[in-house]
Amino acid sequence: MKVVALAGGVGGAKLADGLAQVLPSENLTIIVNTGDDFDHIGLRICPDLDTVCYTLAGSGESSHWLGKIGGDLERVGEHG
């Protein structure tokens, strides 16, 4: 069975992770929301894509669902 999942944010990341645990990777396609993407100080920020990718890789920060384990959130404020 082929499955296509639409994912956005924490809920989408959790859904994608659950599906990835029960389906073979060749049968799963995940389409991630890009509607919240934005540019900041010349960098493209893709919050939903980051959350889904970090979660699937097992490196997502689950205490506050922002960034990856060991990431440095202090740096964000330094760039205005």
Helices and strands as residue ranges (DSSP letters): E 3-7, H 9-22, G 25-27, E 28-32, E 38-40, E 43-45, H 47-56, H 74-78
